[in-house]
Amino acid sequence: MPNFIREQPEPATRRNTFSLSNVPLTHVIGCLALLSGAKALHGRHAMIFSPVAD
């Protein structure tokens, strides 16, 4: 199972809560990235969430 890394200079104040079943993890990761204004990069050993450059 990969690690999840959040690259963000300041702590986030927004929370997302999900109640899911039988949903592919890739879809959940994409939704989290979209809702949080981040991009998700899939590395060999980790998922990295970083801010989207303006």
N, C-alpha and C positions, 0 to 999 in steps of 0.2 A: 504494500500500500504506500503510495507516495506521500510526502510531507506537503503541507500547505504553508506558504510563506507570503506574508503581506508586506509589501514595500510601500511605506507611506511616511512622509516626514512628520506628520502630527497625528495624534490619535483620532480615530473616527468617532463621531457622535451619533451616527445613524445605526440602527439595528434592524436586521431582517430576520423574520421568523417564518419558518416553513413547516408544514405538516404534509409529508409526502410518503407515498408508497409505490413501489414498482415504477420508479422513474430513473432513467439512466443517469449515472453520476455526471457524465459529460454535459447533459442538459441542465442539471442543477448548477454546475460550475459556470456555464454560460449565463444562466439567469442571475446568479450572484454577481458576476462581473458586470453585467448590464445594469442591474439595479444600483450597484455601488459606484458606478462611473469609473470602473477599472478595466484593465485588460488582463486576461488570464493566459499565461504562457505555460505550456506543458514541457517540463524538462524531463530528463531521464529518471530522476529520483524525487522530484518535487513539482507541485503546481505553484506558480508564482503569480500573485496578484499585485499589479503595480498601477499607479495612476495613469490615466490616458493623457498624453501630452496635448496641450491646447494648441 
